[in-house]
């Protein structure tokens, strides 16, 4: 039995940036990078940042309420 990564490597469906698997549908459309790298290149959710951890204290900005 052959693994999914080995099968993708034989078929040439390996991402040029991160060396991970490109799904068959995207590969047939002509994409040569995976969906994660596509999102990274577009900058999806980069500007918004992320929420702080629940136990992380709020930043003190010096402004009085």
Secondary structure in CASP SS format (residue, H / E / C, confidence):
PFRMAT SS
TARGET T0000
AUTHOR 0000-0000-0000
METHOD secondary structure of the structure
MODEL  1
X C 1.00
X C 1.00
X C 1.00
X H 1.00
X H 1.00
X H 1.00
X H 1.00
X H 1.00
X H 1.00
X H 1.00
X H 1.00
X C 1.00
X C 1.00
X E 1.00
X C 1.00
X C 1.00
X C 1.00
X C 1.00
X C 1.00
X C 1.00
X E 1.00
X C 1.00
X C 1.00
X H 1.00
X H 1.00
X H 1.00
X H 1.00
X H 1.00
X H 1.00
X C 1.00
X C 1.00
X C 1.00
X C 1.00
X C 1.00
X H 1.00
X H 1.00
X H 1.00
X H 1.00
X H 1.00
X H 1.00
X H 1.00
X H 1.00
X C 1.00
X C 1.00
X C 1.00
X C 1.00
X C 1.00
X C 1.00
X C 1.00
X C 1.00
X C 1.00
X C 1.00
X C 1.00
X C 1.00
X C 1.00
X C 1.00
X C 1.00
X C 1.00
X C 1.00
X C 1.00
X C 1.00
X C 1.00
X C 1.00
X C 1.00
X C 1.00
END
